[in-house]
Amino acid sequence: MVGWIVRTLLLCFVVGLVLSFLDINPASILTNSWGTIQDIARLAADFFHWALPYILIGAVIVVPLSVIGAVMRWTRTRHRP
């Protein structure tokens, strides 16, 4: 029971910290729910637009290596008696 309370308090703290960082306060959540949802969607879209070039650059290296690794695992398991 005490562990659940501590985890819940820690989660509340982290969520509150993130919301505060995003300039979302409790009053706006309660009084302007639709506007808050739109603000969160706009933040998510902005983050996606910022992150997309980095994801594509990383994919140039990660995807071929993942395919090579998958093929190597497949050939090792296929040749076992």
Secondary structure as UniProt FT lines:
FT   HELIX           2..21
FT   TURN            22..23
FT   HELIX           26..31
FT   HELIX           33..78
//
